[in-house]
Every structure is written in C-alpha cells, then in structure tokens.
Amino acid sequence: MASFPYADDYPVHRTLPERGESRAEILAMMADLASREDPTWETGQCSGTMYCGDHEHYDFLNQAFSHFSHVNTLQRDMCPSATKFEAEIIAMTLDLLGAGGLTGTPAGLITSGGSASIAHAVLAYREQNAGSIDRPNMIKPETAHPAFDKAGHLFGVEMRIAPVDPQSAQVDLSWVRDHVDANTVALIGSACNYGYGTIDPITELGELALELEVGLHVDGCLGGFILPFGRELGYDIAPFDLSVPGVTTMSADTHKYGYALKGTSVLCFADRALRNSQYFYLPDWSGGKYCSPGMDGSRSGGLLAATWAAMVQLGRSGYRDYAHQIFETAAAMREAVRSHDELRIIGSPSFLFSFTAPDFDVYHVNDFLRTRGWRLNGQQYPNALHMAVTRPQTRPGVVERWATDLADAVDYAVAHAGDAAQSGAIYGGVAGGPTAETDDLIKFFMADMMDQQQSIPD
C-alpha cells in the first residue's frame, strides 16, 4: 500500500486550505473513494471486518446517526434521548448475555470498542482491589486478545500468560490454578478467541474463580452477539456468559455481530459495585464537580442512536436468522478445508475458524488465494489462516468459490512447498508482505505506519 493512496488522483493537503472546497466536490471525491474500496469486501472474500455488509442497513444506521451526530452525550439535560438509548442498549445486552438470573445488580458501560471494553474491565478489577493489592495480576490464555496486555501495560496490571492446548486451542486450567496467588484479581477466558474461534472452558474457569475468590472476565467481543443465537438454534455451544457462576464481567461488541456502526461495545458487570469502582471523580475542580464513568469524555450521541436502532430494528428473530446463515456458511467452508488431507482445522470452532498445514507453510495457500481476491487474516505459532465468517460470506456463490479456489491453492502450495512464502502474519491487515518473525520487523512495520500518518510527501 502506498504511503499516500490516491495522491495521483487528488491533491494531498499539506496545510489547511485558505479557501475551502465546495461540499459537492468533497462529497464527490468521497463517493469515488468508497466506490473503489467497497468492492474489496462486497465479494464476500474478506475475513471478518465487514460484519453486516448490507448497504441498506448502513443507510438506515446513517440516518439514525445523523439525527444525533452533533449531540454531546455529556449534556444529558439537553439530550435525555442519550440516556434512553444507552440504558436500553445496556439492558438488552445484559438480558442477551444471561444477566436475568443474577442475585446482584447487573450493570454495564458502553465504550468505543472491544479494546476499550477490555481496558475498562482491567481498570475495574485493579480499582476494586486498590486498597489491598499493590501489584495486581490477571491470568489470560495466550489466545486472548492483546488488548488485555495493552491494558495491563497502561494500568500497571501484570498479565500472566497461560498456555493453551495445541489441539483444543483452549486454556490450560491446571496452569491457571498453579499461577494464581494473593495478587491475582481476575482470570480471563474468551468466547470465542480471535485467532481460532474456540471457546475457553468458561464453566470450569468460573468454578476456579469462585474457589479462589477472584474475578472472571469473559471476552465476548467477537461472540457476544452471535453465540447466544447459535445456542437458540441448537448448535453445540457450551455455557459462556453471565449465567455461568463465577463470571463477573463480559465484553461484547455491538459493532461486530451486533451490526451497529464502528465505535461501540458493551462491557457488562454482574454487579454494579465492580463497575462503580472504576468511576473517576474530581469534586474540587474549579470548572465544576467532575465525574466520569469511563475514559471517554465527549461522545457523539449519533453512535448511541445508531446502535440502539440496529438492535431494536433487527430484534431477536433478525439476529437469529443471520446467525443461522453464518453458522451454516461457516460449516460449509470448514468442510471444504477438511476435504484436503494437507490442511488441519485448529480446535473445535463455530462461526470463525483457522487452519494450518502440517507438511508445508500454509502461507503458500494464502499466496495463491490472494491472486483470486481473497483476504484472509494470518497467524503464527503455528502459521495458520483465519476466516471469520460474516454476512458477506452468506451470499450466493461465495462458498462455491471458496471450495474451488482453496482446492487450486492447495495444489499450488504442494507444488511450491520448497519455496519461501510471500505472505505473513500481521494483525489488522491482510496476510501479505514478507514473512519474518523478528522484533525488528514489528518495529519497522509500526514505524512505517507512524511515518505514513505523520509525514507529507514532497
């Protein structure tokens, strides 16, 4: 990717223009860029990223957003609708994730995304134990999201990394038990994890959390808005939510399988006391008494409105229908993988799966699939390819293209097994570029990203 895409088609603004361009020209440029980029996922050949893929749905959400895009949710006296939207989003999510039978007072928090929900959970556990533990730690499976490590770095919470079973891709419970100590504030499980689509043994983690008197966070950022409907449809999905004894927090992204616009996630608490522990207060500021429930200050009311609109418009039946399509499509795509003895599915996944190749570098498969327009996510240790099935994959013909292209890709990989693959594993981007497993490559990649954002070409 060029550092400054479209530089040959449109001016690069090095300074704020003296005279603004017309709205019509700006909107025409944006429409042109969108028309070039949308086809990369409209084919259904892109893993994850676009969870809904329905332009009519996006148009509906954009209309809902537009009514409140200018509203700052801090001013609830001026826009009480924000309280309606936010409270009902939280209440619906709590109900979906099994909070109905809890003996405490369940509560929630809306954040800007999965990483933010995870960060707020880590902060809550730290603050809940602030008076008794100076050096808190949490135990996470290696497969749990790096956002936990980021939050631990930011908030001074040690993340102890538990190994996972290489066959099941689930956390090693014995290791977790052996590494809990007096400074452990919470355990972590995924439902499901990003890499393999497998669900950790949440029931057993809950039993362990209760026995050892620590918290348990379930990261349902990916699965929170699809796994409940999979269970309703009869799929074999083990208990994973707030109904499991011992689970004290759970994150679920409305902007993934909740089909809202990007920028919202819900963090659920089994009891509001834990949520309240991470509130920030500054009562003696000259600007007025300051209280913040989360790290964000100003937020657009448009995101709350659009998220609420998505949930209420789809309803349980809408989510259930889409889940049915996605689970069936994922099963068909996995069967195409299993039809090749050279490939192996990792663990027992559901709507998201990953596969590796024991006898050659699976990135050869990816190299070929890229030539057919597929955009898969790359993984490492072992090298693997990951497909998060979303609504675009449920369109007619996508599964058939997948089976045909994968068969050709396996033939290519076998023929080129002795060569170096051209693609590799970078989270958040296409599995492309040179393969390397060094800190220098990561530093180079990050520095290049920063340079792209900060520098201006001559």
C-alpha positions, 0 to 999 in steps of 0.5 A: 500500500502506498504511503499516500493512496490516491495522491495521483488522483487528488491533491494531498493537503499539506496545510489547511486550505485558505479557501475551502472546497465546495461540499459537492466536490468533497462529497464527490471525491468521497463517493469515488473513494468508497466506490473503489474500496467497497468492492474489496469486501462486497465479494464476500472474500474478506475475513471478518471486518465487514460484519453486516455488509448490507448497504441498506442497513448502513443507510438506515444506521446513517440516518439514525446517526445523523439525527444525533451526530452533533449531540454531546452525550455529556449534556444529558439535560439537553439530550435525555434521548442519550440516556434512553438509548444507552440504558436500553442498549445496556439492558438488552445486552445484559438480558442477551448475555444471561444477566436475568438470573443474577442475585446482584445488580447487573450493570454495564458501560458502553465504550468505543470498542472491544479494546476499550471494553477490555481496558475498562474491565482491567481498570475495574478489577485493579480499582476494586482491589486498590486498597489491598493489592499493590501489584495486581495480576490477571491470568489470560490464555495466550489466545486472548486478545492483546488488548488485555496486555495493552491494558495491563501495560497502561494500568500497571496490571501484570498479565500472566500468560497461560498456555493453551492446548495445541489441539483444543486451542483452549486454556490450560486450567491446571496452569491457571490454578498453579499461577494464581496467588494473593495478587491475582484479581481476575482470570480471563477466558474468551468466547470465542478467541480471535485467532481460532474461534474456540471457546475457553472452558468458561464453566470450569474457569468460573468454578476456579474463580469462585474457589479462589475468590477472584474475578472472571472476565469473559471476552465476548467481543467477537461472540457476544452477539452471535453465540447466544443465537447459535445456542437458540438454534441448537448448535453445540455451544457450551455455557459462556456468559453471565449465567455461568457462576463465577463470571463477573464481567463480559465484553461484547461488541455491538459493532461486530455481530451486533451490526451497529456502526464502528465505535461501540461495545458493551462491557457488562458487570454482574454487579454494579459495585465492580463497575462503580469502582472504576468511576473517576471523580474530581469534586474540587475542580474549579470548572465544576464537580467532575465525574466520569464513568469511563475514559471517554469524555465527549461522545457523539450521541449519533453512535448511541442512536445508531446502535440502539436502532440496529438492535431494536430494528433487527430484534431477536428473530433478525439476529437469529436468522443471520446467525443461522446463515453464518453458522451454516456458511461457516460449516460449509467452508470448514468442510471444504478445508477438511476435504484436503488431507494437507490442511488441519482445522485448529480446535473445535470452532463455530462461526470463525475458524483457522487452519494450518498445514502440517507438511508445508507453510500454509502461507503458500495457500494464502499466496495463491488465494490472494491472486483470486481476491481473497483476504484472509487474516494470518497467524503464527505459532503455528502459521495458520489462516483465519476466516471469520465468517460474516454476512458477506460470506452468506451470499450466493456463490461465495462458498462455491468459490471458496471450495474451488479456489482453496482446492487450486491453492492447495495444489499450488502450495504442494507444488511450491512447498520448497519455496519461501512464502510471500505472505505473513502474519500481521494483525489488522491487515491482510496476510501479505508482505514478507514473512519474518518473525523478528522484533525488528520487523514489528518495529519497522512495520509500526514505524512505517505506519507512524511515518505514513500518518505523520509525514507529507510527501514532497 
